[in-house]
Amino acid sequence: MGASFHLSGSGGRTVTLKGDGLPELLGQPALTVVRVEGHEDLCELFEYRVTLKTPDSLNELFGPAANLDMPGLQGRELTIRIELDGMGTGMTGRVGAGVREITGLVTQVEGPSSEGRSLAYTLTLRPWLFLASLTSDYRVFQQKTVVEILDELLADYTFPVERRLDVARYPKREYQVQYGETDYTFFKRLTEEWGIAFFFEHSQGRHRLVLSDGNGAFRKPRCPAYHTVRWHDSVGRIDEEHIFEFATIDKLVSGAWVSNDYDFGRPRANLSVGTRDPRDTAHADGEIYQWPGDHAQPATGSDPWREGDMLSRIRIEALRQSGNRAAGKGNLRGLAAGNTFRLTHHPQKLANIEYLAYATSLTLEDVAEESGQGQHWQCELAFEVQTAKEIFRPLREVPKPRTHGPQTATVVGPENQQLWVDEYGRVKVQFHWDRVGQRNENSSCWIRQSSAWQGDQFGASHLPRIGQEVIVDFLGGDPDCPIITGRVPNRETMAPWTLPSQHALSGFRSKELFGERHNTFLQDDTQGQIQTQIGSDHQATLLSLGYITRVPNAEGRKEKRGEGYELRTDGWGVLRAAKGMLVTTEARPGAQAHHKDLGETVQRLAGGGDAQQALGDAAQHQQAQAGEQLDVAKALAAQNDAIRGSGEQGELSAPHLVLASPAGIGATTAETTHLHSGRHTAITSGEHLSIATGKSLLGCFAERAVLFARQLGMRLFAAKGKIELQAQSDDIEIIAQKVLKLISVTDQIEISARKEILVNAGGSYIRLHAGGIEQGTNGSWKAHASSHGLPGPKILAQSLPPMPQGLQGSYDQAFVATWAGTRFPASQVGYRLRDAGGKVIAEGLTGENGETALLQSQVPDGVTVELFDKRGKTA
């Protein structure tokens, strides 16, 4: 535009304002535009201030202009129309002529003010996205790309949006939070983070938001006159809009961007990524290092390296673009931010290239109607540009909000669940600020919880349950990185034991899922009555230690039950120790000595073994035994050695069960007691061994029974009933060192024998048998009787009790050997059979069918079979 030429629009005005709500008088605008000034930058909200006056021809102090409905104008979409001249004068002067529109919402109205004979108002126009700065929120976005988040965010505003984006390149983000930010601040932060530019295009009385991620989205001005713009200094005039100031700004910038991140799903992975793209200048290799890079999405299966490469490329592009830029001025009405143009005629040849305008400031003044005001037509555009071949990226200027401390939230999950976790023990929560969440498994991302102790499948685990209130902190204060650090009670989730009355109780009390029972670890620090309890409500199983006081439920302490310890259950109880067990009432006050110390016990057992040895020797000496009790004594000595052990704390070198008491051991049952030994059972008593039974004393012995009394003899009494003594397959010997008495106190003595009876005393004898009676003596034979007689022959009928047949083995077993993996008998293979004590009871070669010898026993017994090859090696 030349200083002497401009094209007037409607009513002779170059700049007009159109839209609903503007006052009219007699069919003409009651207000005309006299000044427009404003700025418009890429990735910013534009702002234009429009000054309106009442025209001279329509001055009316009490007309519609004086009573402008200022509240009614708020939010109206108005359009500034700027007439464009074209490319110059002459035959081509009208080429490119047209109209530039600047449309925006009225966000502020000032006035009226009096200027001469006119009333003046100033209207501020801003884009519809300005409305997003009037609304703030706390919202959660999950499993969405940045484009999807922006779409959802802007869906609340009924204005046009055009996406010039490569939508497929943006990854889904697991969790993004709008944290108390206005919609606009959140929008701007996301676009800056992902390198998305935004600007506005104006046409047909509307304006639309354009989102772009590449320079291909920027277009030349609608008017062809501005596709190429000439540089011309301020000396002299040309009949063409032009640039009269243009200065290139070249500066040092960083040339590399490196970021790193951490993913607990792959804790040892190197997630460092970076991009190097230095400009061709000295000292262009400066590196920016960022931590955290925010390109890892832990445990989501995302590709952190791909996302990191994308973000680092965006960052380095944002750094590079400021290395070479330019600023200038011109009388350009048709150039806006987001337009590209080619500069010509600049004396610096390298400057005559294609540029992208990323910031503009426009001032327009129309000619004053009122004489003497000195207002002339003026148009000046200040602009900032960068070369069009350099990718434009928004700088990261909006900081991510910080949480400034922990907060609480409620654990949530699916309906009809009480616990909802993933493989890492993470849970979902509903934040108290979240107005959209439905208090279910979709209310948040999976959130890790801190633990007082965590290792490789060891540590402490107390998973938060649905409904519990947890303390949530944020890594680095980042609202996108929540972590649970603790739990707090509330009215619905009170402490395990009633407070403040049960303040002495501490510990853990879990609760059955979908039930009412509990598991408990309790420590009671009541003064003078301390105790510890570990228990489960299942079968009322409980270990109580210390001052035992009943604590049945959340009400806490009840009555005293004793002191010491109690292990009890309504179910089954088992004590199992693979290497040995000592149950003793031998005192070790204050836990003195090591825990297996059993010196007194070993001493008593050794004394018992010595007694077995001594009495066994005596029995053998007196020919009562052949030495069997000495075998028992030897086994007891070996057992005692194993119990005593060797070395420091070497007791119980074999898995023995030892019961010991300095006072006594009592055992009772209402039913049957069974004591079994695979080898020997030895009972040793320092004084008496007393057996009392309500019915019978029964003893069955597979081999023989031997009773030996060393000093005071032996008695066998039957208060009632007879005494029977039988040797059913052999002899009975009754031997006395002195007198042998057979006395029948009230009746008779009967001596019967099937073959004969021989009575011998000092060589004199009487032999009685079926053939007669024979007497003999070397001395005298005397018979005293008041009378005597020798009648004829006579015998008495004899009745002898029947004797049972000799016992055979009640239990028998033979074994058959086969070749491994087949059913073929292994004949002529050496074998050895051992009883449960390891004694060899049979050996030889298997028969034709692979069979061993038949074993027989009066009692069941375990047998070990050993097989040998021809070389004698175990098969």
C-alpha positions in Angstrom: 0.0 0.0 0.0 1.4 3.4 -0.9 1.0 6.3 1.5 -1.3 8.1 -1.0 -3.5 5.1 -1.9 -6.0 2.9 -0.1 -9.2 1.2 -1.0 -12.2 2.2 1.1 -14.7 -0.4 1.9 -18.3 -0.1 3.0 -19.1 3.5 3.7 -15.7 4.4 2.5 -14.0 2.7 5.4 -10.9 0.4 4.9 -11.6 -1.5 8.2 -15.1 -2.6 9.3 -16.5 -4.7 12.0 -19.3 -7.1 11.4 -21.4 -9.3 13.6 -24.6 -9.6 15.6 -25.2 -7.3 18.5 -23.6 -4.1 17.0 -25.9 -1.1 17.2 -27.4 0.5 14.0 -29.0 3.9 13.4 -31.1 4.6 10.4 -29.8 1.4 8.8 -26.2 2.4 9.2 -23.6 1.2 11.7 -23.9 3.3 14.8 -20.1 2.7 15.4 -17.2 2.7 13.0 -13.8 1.2 13.3 -11.0 3.8 13.8 -8.2 1.7 15.2 -7.2 -2.0 15.3 -4.2 -3.2 17.2 -3.3 -6.7 18.3 -0.9 -9.6 18.2 -1.2 -13.1 16.9 1.5 -15.8 17.5 1.7 -19.4 16.7 0.7 -21.5 19.8 -0.8 -18.5 21.6 -4.2 -16.9 21.9 -4.4 -13.9 19.6 -5.8 -10.6 21.0 -7.1 -7.7 19.0 -8.4 -4.4 20.4 -10.8 -2.6 18.2 -11.6 1.1 18.8 -15.1 2.1 17.6 -16.6 5.6 17.4 -19.9 7.1 16.5 -19.6 8.6 12.9 -20.0 12.3 12.5 -23.1 11.9 10.4 -24.8 9.9 13.1 -23.8 11.5 16.3 -26.6 11.0 18.8 -25.7 11.3 22.4 -28.8 9.4 23.4 -28.9 7.0 20.5 -28.1 3.3 20.4 -24.4 3.9 20.6 -24.8 5.7 23.9 -26.7 2.8 25.3 -24.7 -0.1 23.9 -25.6 -3.4 25.4 -22.2 -4.2 26.7 -23.0 -7.5 28.5 -25.0 -8.6 25.5 -21.8 -8.2 23.3 -19.8 -10.5 25.6 -19.0 -13.8 23.8 -20.3 -12.6 20.5 -18.3 -13.7 17.4 -17.4 -10.6 15.5 -15.3 -10.2 12.4 -12.9 -7.5 11.5 -12.8 -7.0 7.7 -9.7 -5.4 6.3 -9.8 -4.3 2.6 -6.7 -5.4 0.7 -5.4 -3.3 -2.2 -3.7 -5.9 -4.3 -0.2 -5.8 -5.7 0.1 -2.2 -6.6 -1.1 0.4 -9.2 -1.4 0.3 -12.9 -2.9 -2.5 -14.8 -1.8 -5.1 -12.1 -2.8 -3.0 -9.2 -6.0 -4.9 -8.5 -4.4 -8.3 -8.7 -4.7 -10.0 -5.3 -7.1 -7.5 -4.0 -9.6 -8.9 -1.5 -10.5 -8.9 2.2 -8.7 -10.2 5.2 -10.9 -11.4 8.1 -10.0 -11.5 11.7 -12.8 -13.2 13.7 -12.9 -13.6 17.4 -15.1 -13.6 20.5 -15.8 -10.4 22.4 -14.1 -10.9 25.7 -14.0 -7.3 27.0 -15.9 -4.0 26.2 -14.7 -0.6 27.4 -16.6 2.7 27.2 -18.3 4.8 26.3 -15.7 7.6 26.4 -16.2 11.0 24.8 -13.8 12.0 22.0 -14.8 15.3 20.6 -18.2 15.0 19.2 -18.1 11.2 19.2 -18.5 8.4 21.7 -15.8 5.7 21.7 -15.7 2.1 22.7 -12.9 -0.5 22.7 -13.7 -4.1 22.1 -11.2 -6.9 22.8 -11.5 -9.9 20.4 -9.9 -13.2 21.3 -10.2 -16.8 19.8 -12.8 -19.2 21.0 -10.1 -21.2 22.7 -9.9 -18.3 25.2 -13.0 -19.8 26.8 -10.9 -22.8 27.8 -8.9 -20.4 30.0 -12.1 -19.7 32.0 -12.5 -23.4 33.1 -10.3 -25.5 35.3 -10.7 -29.1 36.3 -9.1 -32.2 37.6 -9.6 -35.0 35.1 -8.1 -38.4 34.4 -7.4 -39.6 30.8 -6.4 -43.2 30.3 -5.1 -45.3 27.4 -5.5 -42.3 25.0 -3.1 -40.6 22.5 -2.5 -36.9 22.9 -4.7 -36.3 19.9 -7.6 -38.3 21.6 -7.1 -36.3 24.8 -7.2 -33.0 22.9 -10.3 -34.2 21.1 -12.1 -35.0 24.3 -10.9 -31.8 25.9 -12.2 -29.6 23.1 -15.4 -31.5 22.6 -17.0 -29.3 25.3 -16.5 -26.3 23.0 -18.8 -26.1 20.0 -16.3 -24.4 17.6 -14.5 -25.8 14.6 -11.2 -27.6 14.9 -9.1 -28.8 12.0 -6.4 -31.5 12.5 -3.4 -31.4 10.2 -1.7 -34.2 12.1 -0.1 -37.5 11.4 -2.4 -39.1 13.9 -0.9 -42.6 13.7 2.5 -41.5 15.0 1.2 -40.7 18.5 1.4 -43.5 21.1 -1.3 -44.2 23.6 -0.4 -42.9 27.1 -1.5 -45.0 30.0 -2.3 -42.1 32.3 -2.5 -38.3 31.9 -4.0 -36.0 34.5 -5.4 -32.5 34.1 -4.4 -31.4 37.5 -6.2 -28.2 38.6 -5.2 -26.5 35.3 -7.5 -24.5 33.1 -8.5 -26.4 29.9 -6.3 -24.0 28.0 -3.3 -24.5 30.1 -3.7 -28.3 29.9 -4.2 -28.0 26.2 -1.1 -25.9 25.8 1.0 -28.1 28.0 0.2 -31.2 26.0 0.7 -29.5 22.6 4.1 -28.2 23.7 5.1 -31.6 25.1 4.3 -33.4 21.8 5.4 -30.7 19.4 2.0 -29.8 18.1 1.5 -26.3 16.9 -1.8 -24.5 16.9 -3.1 -21.3 15.2 -6.3 -19.9 13.8 -7.6 -19.4 10.4 -10.4 -17.0 9.6 -13.0 -17.1 6.8 -16.7 -16.5 6.2 -17.2 -14.8 9.5 -15.9 -17.8 11.5 -12.5 -18.8 12.9 -11.3 -22.3 13.4 -8.5 -23.8 15.5 -5.8 -25.6 13.4 -3.6 -28.3 15.0 -0.4 -29.2 13.1 2.7 -31.3 13.5 4.6 -30.3 10.4 5.4 -27.3 8.3 3.1 -28.6 5.5 0.2 -27.4 7.6 1.2 -23.7 7.2 -0.2 -22.0 4.1 0.4 -18.9 2.1 -2.0 -15.9 2.7 -5.4 -16.1 1.0 -4.5 -13.0 -1.0 -1.8 -13.8 -3.7 -0.4 -10.3 -3.2 1.4 -11.6 0.0 2.8 -14.8 -1.4 5.9 -12.8 -2.3 6.8 -9.7 -0.3 9.3 -7.1 -1.4 11.8 -5.5 0.9 12.1 -1.7 0.4 13.9 0.7 2.7 12.1 3.8 4.1 13.7 6.1 1.6 11.2 6.8 -1.2 7.8 5.4 -1.7 6.5 2.5 -3.8 2.9 1.7 -4.6 2.9 -1.7 -3.0 2.8 -3.1 0.5 6.3 -4.0 1.5 8.7 -4.8 4.3 10.9 -1.8 5.2 12.7 -3.4 8.2 14.2 -6.9 8.2 17.0 -8.2 10.5 18.3 -11.7 10.7 19.0 -13.0 14.2 21.5 -15.9 14.4 22.6 -17.3 17.7 24.2 -20.3 19.4 21.8 -23.0 20.5 22.2 -26.5 21.9 22.8 -29.3 19.4 21.8 -32.4 21.3 19.0 -33.6 23.5 19.4 -36.7 25.7 16.8 -38.1 28.1 16.6 -41.1 30.3 13.8 -42.8 32.2 13.0 -45.8 34.4 10.6 -48.7 33.9 10.1 -50.9 36.9 8.8 -53.6 34.5 12.4 -53.8 33.1 14.4 -52.3 35.9 17.8 -53.0 34.4 17.0 -51.7 30.9 18.9 -48.7 29.6 16.2 -46.3 28.5 18.5 -43.5 27.5 17.6 -41.9 24.1 18.8 -38.9 22.4 19.0 -36.9 19.1 22.0 -34.9 17.9 21.4 -32.3 15.2 23.8 -29.4 15.7 23.7 -26.3 13.5 26.7 -25.6 11.3 28.3 -23.2 13.8 31.1 -23.3 16.3 30.2 -24.6 19.8 27.0 -26.1 18.5 27.4 -29.5 20.3 25.9 -28.4 23.7 23.8 -31.3 25.1 20.6 -30.9 27.1 20.1 -33.9 29.5 16.6 -34.4 30.9 15.5 -36.7 33.7 13.0 -38.2 33.8 12.3 -38.2 30.1 8.7 -39.2 30.5 9.0 -41.6 27.6 8.7 -44.8 29.7 5.2 -46.1 30.6 6.1 -48.8 33.2 4.6 -52.3 32.8 2.4 -51.3 29.9 4.1 -53.1 27.1 4.8 -49.8 25.3 8.1 -49.1 23.4 10.0 -46.5 25.5 12.8 -46.2 22.9 10.4 -45.4 20.1 8.5 -42.8 22.2 11.8 -41.4 23.5 13.2 -41.0 20.1 10.1 -39.2 19.0 10.2 -36.8 21.9 13.9 -36.2 21.7 13.5 -35.3 18.0 10.8 -32.9 18.9 12.9 -31.3 21.6 16.0 -30.8 19.3 13.8 -29.3 16.6 12.4 -26.8 19.1 16.0 -25.9 20.1 17.3 -25.6 16.5 14.6 -23.3 15.3 15.6 -20.4 17.5 19.2 -20.5 16.0 18.3 -18.6 12.9 15.3 -16.3 12.9 14.5 -12.8 11.7 12.3 -9.8 12.8 10.9 -7.0 10.7 8.3 -4.5 10.0 6.1 -3.6 7.0 2.9 -2.1 6.0 1.4 -5.5 5.4 -2.3 -5.9 6.0 -2.7 -9.4 4.8 0.1 -11.3 6.5 -0.8 -13.4 9.6 0.9 -15.8 12.0 1.0 -19.2 10.3 1.4 -17.8 6.8 4.5 -18.5 4.6 5.9 -16.0 2.1 9.0 -15.4 0.0 11.1 -12.3 0.7 12.6 -10.5 -2.4 14.9 -7.6 -3.1 16.7 -7.8 0.2 20.3 -6.7 -0.1 21.4 -9.8 1.8 21.0 -12.4 -0.9 20.8 -15.3 1.6 17.8 -13.6 3.2 15.7 -13.8 0.0 14.1 -17.2 0.9 10.8 -18.7 2.0 9.8 -17.8 5.6 7.2 -18.8 8.1 5.7 -16.0 10.2 5.3 -17.2 13.7 4.4 -13.9 15.5 2.8 -10.7 14.2 1.7 -7.4 15.8 -0.7 -5.3 13.7 -1.6 -1.7 14.1 -4.3 -0.1 11.8 -5.7 3.4 12.0 -8.4 4.6 9.6 -8.8 8.2 8.6 -10.6 10.4 11.1 -13.9 11.9 10.1 -13.7 14.8 12.4 -11.5 17.6 11.1 -8.6 18.8 13.3 -8.0 15.4 14.9 -4.9 14.6 12.9 -5.8 11.0 12.5 -4.4 9.5 9.2 -4.5 6.1 7.6 -1.8 4.0 9.2 -0.8 0.3 8.8 2.2 -1.3 10.5 2.9 -4.9 11.0 5.8 -6.1 13.2 6.6 -9.7 12.7 9.0 -12.5 13.6 9.8 -15.3 11.1 12.0 -18.3 10.7 13.0 -20.1 7.6 10.2 -22.3 6.2 12.5 -25.3 5.9 13.1 -25.4 9.7 10.4 -27.4 11.4 8.4 -25.2 13.8 7.9 -26.6 17.2 6.3 -24.9 20.2 8.7 -24.3 23.1 7.9 -26.0 26.4 6.9 -23.0 28.4 4.0 -24.3 30.4 5.4 -26.3 33.4 3.7 -29.5 34.4 1.8 -28.8 37.7 3.2 -30.2 40.9 1.1 -31.8 43.6 3.0 -30.1 46.5 2.6 -33.1 48.8 0.7 -36.3 49.3 -3.1 -36.7 49.4 -5.5 -39.4 50.1 -7.7 -41.5 47.8 -10.0 -44.5 48.1 -9.0 -47.9 46.7 -11.5 -49.1 44.1 -12.1 -52.1 41.9 -14.8 -54.1 40.1 -18.2 -54.7 41.7 -18.4 -57.7 44.0 -14.7 -57.7 44.6 -12.8 -56.9 47.8 -9.3 -57.0 46.5 -8.2 -56.1 43.0 -4.4 -56.2 42.2 -2.1 -57.0 39.3 1.2 -59.0 39.3 3.0 -56.1 41.0 0.4 -55.7 43.7 -0.7 -52.5 42.2 -4.2 -51.2 42.8 -6.7 -48.7 41.4 -7.9 -45.6 43.3 -10.6 -43.0 43.1 -9.1 -39.5 43.9 -11.3 -37.3 46.0 -11.1 -34.6 43.4 -12.2 -36.8 40.5 -15.8 -35.9 39.5 -15.9 -38.2 36.5 -14.6 -41.5 37.9 -17.2 -44.1 38.7 -15.3 -45.6 41.8 -14.4 -48.8 39.9 -11.5 -50.4 38.2 -11.4 -47.7 35.5 -11.0 -44.8 37.9 -7.2 -44.6 37.7 -4.1 -46.4 36.3 -2.5 -49.2 38.2 -0.6 -47.6 41.1 2.3 -49.2 42.9 2.5 -49.2 46.7 5.6 -48.7 48.8 6.6 -51.4 51.2 8.7 -51.3 54.3 10.5 -54.4 53.0 10.7 -55.6 49.4 13.1 -58.1 47.8 13.1 -60.9 45.2 10.0 -62.7 46.3 10.7 -61.8 49.9 9.6 -58.9 52.1 6.4 -57.6 53.5 3.1 -57.6 51.6 -0.1 -55.9 52.8 -2.2 -55.2 49.7 -4.7 -52.3 50.0 -8.3 -53.5 49.7 -11.2 -51.9 48.0 -12.7 -49.2 50.2 -9.5 -48.5 52.2 -8.3 -44.9 52.3 -4.6 -44.7 51.2 -2.0 -42.0 51.2 -0.9 -41.2 47.6 2.2 -39.3 46.9 3.7 -38.5 43.5 7.1 -39.2 42.2 8.8 -35.9 41.6 5.5 -34.2 42.4 4.2 -35.3 39.0 0.4 -36.0 39.1 0.9 -38.5 36.3 3.2 -40.6 38.6 1.2 -41.6 41.7 2.5 -44.0 44.3 0.8 -45.2 47.4 2.9 -44.6 50.6 0.5 -45.6 53.4 -3.0 -46.1 54.6 -5.1 -44.1 57.1 -8.3 -44.9 59.0 -11.6 -43.2 58.5 -15.1 -43.7 59.9 -15.6 -46.7 57.6 -12.2 -48.3 58.1 -11.3 -48.0 61.7 -8.2 -49.2 63.6 -8.0 -53.0 64.3 -8.6 -52.5 68.0 -10.9 -49.9 69.6 -9.2 -46.6 70.4 -8.4 -45.0 72.7 -9.2 -47.7 75.2 -7.0 -50.3 73.5 -4.0 -48.0 72.9 -1.6 -50.6 74.4 -2.3 -53.0 71.5 -0.4 -53.0 68.3 0.2 -55.4 65.5 -1.6 -56.7 62.4 -5.1 -58.0 62.0 -6.2 -59.1 58.5 -9.7 -60.0 57.5 -11.1 -62.9 55.5 -12.1 -62.0 51.9 -15.9 -62.1 51.6 -16.1 -63.2 55.3 -15.8 -61.9 58.9 -12.9 -63.9 60.3 -9.4 -62.6 61.0 -5.7 -63.5 61.2 -3.9 -61.7 64.0 -0.4 -60.8 65.1 -0.9 -58.8 68.3 1.6 -57.2 70.7 0.1 -56.1 74.0 2.3 -53.6 75.9 0.0 -53.2 78.9 2.2 -52.3 81.9 3.1 -55.5 83.8 1.0 -57.6 81.5 2.8 -57.8 78.2 1.9 -60.5 75.7 2.2 -61.5 72.1 -0.4 -63.5 70.2 -0.4 -65.1 66.8 -3.7 -66.5 65.8 -6.3 -67.4 63.2 -10.1 -67.4 63.7 -10.2 -70.6 61.7 -10.6 -73.4 64.3 -9.8 -70.8 67.0 -6.1 -71.5 66.5 -3.9 -69.3 68.7 -0.3 -69.1 70.1 -0.2 -66.9 73.2 3.0 -65.8 74.8 3.5 -63.9 78.1 0.8 -62.6 80.3 -2.0 -64.4 78.5 -5.1 -62.3 78.2 -8.0 -63.0 75.9 -8.4 -60.6 73.0 -11.3 -62.1 71.0 -12.1 -59.2 68.7 -11.8 -55.4 68.1 -13.0 -54.7 71.5 -9.6 -55.7 72.8 -8.5 -57.1 76.2 -10.7 -59.3 78.2 -10.0 -61.7 81.2 -6.7 -63.1 82.2 -6.1 -66.8 81.2 -2.7 -67.5 82.6 1.1 -66.8 82.2 3.7 -68.4 80.0 2.6 -69.7 76.6 -0.4 -71.6 75.1 -0.7 -73.1 71.7 -4.3 -74.2 71.1 -6.7 -75.0 68.3 -10.1 -76.4 67.8 -8.7 -78.3 64.8 -5.7 -80.7 64.4 -2.3 -79.9 66.0 1.0 -81.1 64.7 4.5 -80.6 66.0 7.1 -81.7 63.5 10.9 -81.3 63.6 13.0 -83.1 61.0 16.2 -83.0 63.0 14.9 -83.7 66.4 12.7 -82.3 69.1 13.2 -81.6 72.8 10.1 -81.1 75.0 11.3 -80.3 78.6 10.4 -78.6 81.8 14.0 -78.2 82.8 14.4 -74.6 83.7 16.7 -72.2 81.9 15.9 -68.9 83.7 16.3 -65.9 81.4 16.9 -68.1 78.4 20.3 -69.0 79.6 22.4 -71.6 77.7 21.7 -72.6 74.1 18.3 -73.8 73.1 19.1 -77.6 72.8 20.9 -77.7 76.1 19.7 -80.9 77.8 22.6 -81.9 80.2 20.3 -83.1 83.0 18.3 -85.1 80.5 21.3 -86.8 79.1 22.6 -87.6 82.5 19.3 -89.2 83.6 19.1 -91.2 80.3 22.7 -92.3 80.8 21.9 -93.5 84.3 18.9 -95.4 83.0 21.1 -97.1 80.4 23.7 -98.0 83.1 20.9 -99.6 85.1 19.8 -101.6 82.1 23.4 -102.7 81.6 24.0 -103.6 85.2 20.8 -105.6 85.7 21.3 -107.2 82.3 24.7 -108.4 83.4 23.3 -109.7 86.6 20.5 -111.6 84.8 23.0 -113.1 82.4 25.3 -114.0 85.2 22.4 -115.7 87.0 21.6 -117.5 83.7 18.2 -115.7 83.5 19.1 -114.3 80.1 21.4 -115.1 77.3 22.3 -111.4 76.9 19.3 -109.9 75.2 19.0 -107.1 77.7 22.6 -106.2 77.1 21.7 -105.7 73.4 19.0 -103.2 74.6 21.5 -101.5 76.9 23.9 -101.1 73.9 21.2 -99.6 71.8 20.3 -97.2 74.6 23.9 -96.1 74.9 24.0 -95.4 71.1 20.8 -93.5 71.4 22.1 -91.5 74.3 25.2 -90.6 72.4 23.1 -89.3 69.5 21.0 -87.3 71.9 24.1 -85.9 73.7 25.8 -85.2 70.4 29.3 -83.8 70.1 30.9 -80.3 69.6 29.3 -77.0 70.4 25.5 -77.2 70.4 25.7 -80.7 68.9 22.8 -82.2 70.7 20.2 -84.3 68.9 22.6 -85.4 66.1 19.8 -87.8 65.0 16.1 -86.9 64.8 15.1 -88.0 68.3 12.0 -86.9 70.2 13.1 -86.3 73.8 10.6 -85.7 76.7 12.2 -84.5 79.9 11.0 -83.2 83.3 12.7 -82.8 86.7 9.3 -83.2 88.4 7.4 -85.8 86.5 5.7 -86.7 83.2 2.0 -87.5 83.2 0.1 -88.9 80.2 -3.6 -89.9 80.1 -6.3 -90.6 77.6 -9.9 -91.6 77.9 -9.3 -94.2 75.2 -6.3 -96.3 74.2 -2.5 -95.6 74.5 -0.2 -97.3 72.0 3.6 -97.2 72.4 5.6 -98.8 69.6 9.3 -99.3 68.9 10.7 -100.7 65.7 13.5 -102.2 67.7 13.7 -102.0 71.5 11.4 -100.5 74.2 13.3 -99.9 77.4 11.7 -98.8 80.7 14.0 -97.9 83.5 12.9 -96.7 86.9 15.1 -95.7 89.8 12.7 -97.1 92.2 9.5 -98.9 91.4 7.8 -99.8 88.1 4.1 -99.9 89.0 1.5 -101.2 86.7 -2.2 -101.0 87.6 -4.9 -102.0 85.2 -8.7 -102.1 85.5 -9.0 -105.5 83.8 -6.1 -107.6 82.6 -2.3 -107.4 82.3 -1.7 -109.0 78.9 1.7 -109.7 77.4 2.4 -111.4 74.1 6.0 -112.1 73.1 7.1 -113.3 69.7 10.1 -115.2 71.2 10.3 -115.5 75.0 9.5 -113.7 78.2 12.2 -113.4 80.9 11.6 -111.9 84.4 14.6 -111.5 86.7 14.5 -110.3 90.3 18.0 -109.6 91.6 17.6 -109.5 95.4 14.2 -109.8 97.1 12.6 -112.5 95.1 9.5 -112.6 93.0 5.8 -113.1 93.8 2.9 -114.0 91.8 -0.5 -113.7 93.5 -4.0 -114.2 92.2 -6.6 -113.0 94.8 -9.3 -114.8 92.9 -9.2 -117.3 90.1 -6.5 -119.8 89.4 -3.0 -119.4 88.2 -2.2 -121.3 85.0 1.3 -122.0 83.8 1.8 -123.9 80.5 4.7 -124.7 78.3 2.7 -125.8 75.2 5.6 -127.2 73.2 8.4 -127.7 75.8 9.3 -128.3 79.4 8.7 -126.4 82.6 11.5 -126.1 85.1 10.9 -124.9 88.7 14.2 -124.7 90.5 14.8 -123.5 94.0 18.2 -123.1 95.7 16.5 -124.1 98.9 13.1 -125.4 99.7 10.5 -125.9 97.0 7.0 -125.8 98.5 3.8 -126.9 96.8 0.9 -126.2 99.2 -2.8 -126.5 98.8 -4.2 -124.7 101.8 -7.8 -126.0 101.6 -7.8 -128.7 99.0 -5.5 -131.1 97.3 -2.4 -131.3 95.1 -2.7 -133.2 91.9 0.4 -134.3 89.8 -0.4 -135.9 86.5 1.8 -137.0 83.6 0.9 -138.9 80.4 4.0 -141.1 80.6 5.5 -141.2 84.1 6.3 -139.2 87.2 9.7 -139.5 88.7 10.4 -138.3 92.2 14.1 -138.4 93.2 15.6 -137.2 96.4 19.3 -138.0 97.2 19.1 -141.0 94.8 16.1 -142.7 96.4 13.2 -142.5 93.9 9.7 -143.4 93.1 8.8 -143.9 89.4 5.1 -144.0 88.5 4.0 -145.0 85.0 1.3 -147.1 83.3 3.3 -150.3 83.9 3.5 -149.8 87.6 5.2 -148.2 90.4 8.9 -148.6 91.0 10.7 -147.5 94.2 14.4 -147.6 95.0 16.8 -146.6 97.8 20.2 -147.4 99.1 18.9 -146.8 102.6 16.1 -147.9 104.7 12.5 -147.8 103.6 9.9 -146.9 106.2 6.2 -146.7 106.1 4.0 -145.7 109.0 0.3 -146.4 109.0 -2.4 -147.3 111.5 -3.3 -150.1 109.0 -2.2 -151.2 105.6 -3.5 -153.4 102.9 -2.6 -154.7 99.5 -5.8 -155.3 97.6 -5.8 -156.3 93.9 -4.9 -154.1 90.9 -6.6 -150.6 90.4 -6.0 -147.5 88.3 -7.6 -144.0 88.1 -8.9 -142.5 84.9 -6.6 -139.7 83.7 -7.8 -136.5 82.1 -5.1 -134.3 80.6 -5.9 -130.8 79.0 -5.5 -130.7 75.2 -2.5 -128.6 74.0 -2.7 -126.3 70.9 -0.6 -126.9 67.9 2.7 -125.0 67.6 2.3 -121.4 66.2 3.3 -120.8 62.6 4.1 -117.2 61.3 0.9 -115.1 61.3 2.5 -112.8 58.7 4.4 -114.0 55.6 5.7 -112.4 52.4 7.9 -113.4 49.5 9.2 -111.0 46.9 9.6 -111.4 43.1 12.3 -109.6 41.1 11.8 -108.6 37.5 14.1 -106.9 35.0 13.7 -103.1 34.9 11.0 -102.0 32.5 9.8 -105.5 31.8 7.7 -108.3 33.4 10.4 -110.9 32.8 11.5 -112.6 36.1 15.1 -111.9 37.2 16.3 -115.4 38.2 19.6 -116.3 39.9 20.1 -112.8 41.2 21.6 -112.3 44.6 19.4 -110.8 47.3 19.5 -109.9 50.9 16.5 -109.1 53.1 16.8 -106.9 56.2 14.3 -106.2 58.9 13.4 -102.7 60.1 16.5 -102.6 62.4 18.8 -103.4 59.5 19.4 -107.0 60.6 19.9 -109.6 57.8 17.0 -112.1 58.0 17.4 -113.9 54.7 19.8 -114.0 51.7 20.4 -116.1 48.7 19.7 -116.3 44.9 16.3 -115.7 43.4 14.5 -118.7 42.0 13.4 -119.6 38.5 10.5 -117.1 38.7 12.6 -114.4 40.4 11.2 -115.2 43.9 12.9 -114.8 47.2 12.5 -117.0 50.3 9.2 -116.8 52.2 9.4 -114.7 55.3 7.2 -115.4 58.3 6.7 -113.3 61.4 4.3 -113.2 64.4 4.1 -109.4 64.0 4.1 -107.0 61.0 7.6 -105.7 60.3 9.2 -103.6 57.6 11.6 -105.3 55.2 14.4 -103.8 53.0 15.3 -105.8 49.8 18.8 -105.5 48.3 19.6 -107.0 44.9 23.2 -107.8 43.7 24.7 -108.5 40.3 27.2 -111.3 39.7 30.1 -109.0 40.9 28.3 -108.4 44.2 27.5 -104.8 43.4 24.1 -103.4 44.4 21.7 -103.5 41.4 
